[in-house]
Amino acid sequence: MVSIPFLSELSNADFEEGVAADNVLESLESLAAGDIPASLHNNEKKRLRFLEAARMASFKLEQPWDTMQRLVFRALPPNMVQVSIDLGLWRLLAKWEGTAMSVSELAVELGAEEALLVRVLRLRYAATQWMVEQVGVETYRAANITRYLSMSGLDSVIFHRNIALYNAIPNWLADNSYKQPQDNKNLPFNLSTNTDLHFFEWLSQ
């Protein structure tokens, strides 16, 4: 006969599991709300372990709809980054070195429509991705990633080329019968740039 645990035993197990989950959650919330300890931030091995563990835990906690949302909107961040590079938003925020700016101030400095910055550019979205830090109602300042995104050359090196290249992959594979590349002048890169040149030939122009 299969042994069935007493209700009290089940309750204790559930209680202990719940307490453990609450402790993990509180620790993560505390870590996210404050500064990352130097012992974690400056230890590359621990930092990478933490990132991998947090990423895997996040994936395992997702419901199917969460996963679909993540995949569907994955193309949004790089395109919003590109729009902000083109507008000069990252450079402007980084130049102010942590001083908060309102959306209206940003609109004046950039010569952009305020509604564009709020709705199309979606600073609120950028803040949820920690591209900027929201410090008040429609008020933002540079975060660590903002300064990185403001680096000169980043727009052409990464976004202008890579976004178009990645977007070309499905069509390129369909056009080439879903086979691996056989010709270094017939790649998704060539389709995305409409060129017959080798990558380095194209780059040297």
N, C-alpha and C positions, 0 to 999 in steps of 0.2 A: 504494500500500500504506500502511496506517495505521501510523504509527510507534508502537512500544510502548516506554515508558521502561524503562530497566534497573532491576532490583530495588533496587540501591543508591540510585538516584534516588528511587524511591518511598519507600524507608525514610527517607531524609533529609527528604523532604517531610512524611511522617507524624510524624517525630520533632520537626520544627520546629513543626508544628501542635499536637502534644501538649505541648511546652514552653510555647507561647503560652497554651494552655488552662489549664495548671497555674499559670502566672503570674497569669492573671486570677482563677482560683479562690482562690489564696493571698492576693491583694490584697483580694478581697471578704471572705474569712474574717477577715483582719486588721482590716479596717474594721468588720465586724460585732462583733468581740470587744472592740474598744477604743472610744475616744471618736471621734466624727466630727470631722475637722479643721474649725476655724473657717472656713478659706478655702472650704470646701464648704457648711458649715451656714449660714453668714451671707451667702452669695452666692445670691440667689433664682434667678437664671437658671441657674447651675450646679446648684443643688439640684433644680430641676424637671427639668433635662436628665438628671440622674443617676436620679431616680425613674422617669422615662419609659423610659430605657434599661434599667434593672434590671427593670422590670415587663415590657417586651417580651421581654427575654432569658429571663425566668422562664417566660412563656407559651410561647415557642418550644422550651424544654427539656422542657415537659410531655409525657408520654405520654397517650393518650386516657383512661386510668384516672385519672391525676392530675387532668386537667381535670374529669372527672365528680365526683371527690371534692371538688374546689374548689366546683363548682356546687351539689352536693347539700348540703354543709355551710355554704354561704354564709349561710343564715338563722340559723345558730347564734350568731355573734358579737353581733349586735344584741340578740338575746333574752337572752343571758347578761349583756350590759351592762345591760339593763333589770332583770333579777333582782337584779343587784349594786347598782343604784341603789335599788331598793325595799328591799333589806336594809340599805343605808347603808354598804356595804363600801368603795366608793371614797372617801367622805368620811372614813371612819375611817382608812384607810391614808394618805390625803393629810394628815390632821391630825397624824400621827406624823412627817411631814417626813423620810422616808427611813429611819426606824428600822424594822428588820425585826420582823415579828410572826409567831408560829407560828399554825398553823390553830387549835389549841386556844385560844390567846389571842383570836383573832378570833371564834371561836364564843362565848366567854364575853361579850365586849364587845357582840356583835351579838344575843345571845340566840338564836343559830341552832344547829342540830344540826351537830356537827363533820363527820359523814359527809356531810351535805348540801353543806357547803363543799368537801369533797374530791371527791365523786363527781358530784353533780347540778350544783352551781355550777362544778365542775371548774376549780379554781384552776390546775391544771396546764395546762389548755387556755388560760386567760387569760394564763399566762406565755408560752406559745408564740406568742401574738399580741402580746406586749409590752404587754398591758394592765396587768400588774404584773411585777415582777422577782423571780424565784425566786433566793434567796441561800443556801438550804440545804434539808435534807429537810423538806418541808411548811412552809417558812418563806419569807415574802414581804415585799416592801416596795414603796412607790409608785414607779412609773416616770413619765415625763413625761406620758403619756396618762392615767394615773390621776388626776393633778391636774386635767386638763381634764374628765374624766368626773365629777369631784366638784362641778363648778360647779352652783350652784342654778339651777333652771329648765330644765336640760338634759333632764330626764326628760319634762316635759310638752311642751316645744317640739319635740323631735326624736323621741323613742322612742315615747311613748304614742300620738302621732298618726301618725307616719310609718310605723311597722311595720304598723299596722292598715290604713293607706291602701294601701301597696304590696301587702299580701296580698289586698286587695279587687280589684285590677286585673284578674286573669284572669276572675273571675266577672262583673265589670262589663262587660268587653268581650264576653263570651259573651251576656249579657243584652241588649246593644245592637248585636248583629249585627256585631261587630268593625268599628265605624265610629268616627271621631273624635268627641269631645264636641261637641254642638250647643247644649247648655243648661247654663249655669253653675250650675244647681241640680240637675243630674243628672250627677254626676261620681263617680269611685271614692271620693272623700272622703265624698259623701253616703251611699253604700252602707256605708262603713266606720263611720260615726257614726250611721247610721239616722236621718238628718234630711233634711227638704226645704228647709232654709234655705241661703242663700248662705254661703260660707265666712266672710266677714266678719260677717255677721249672727249666725252660730253663735258666732264668736269673741267677739262683744261681749256674749254672755249672761252 
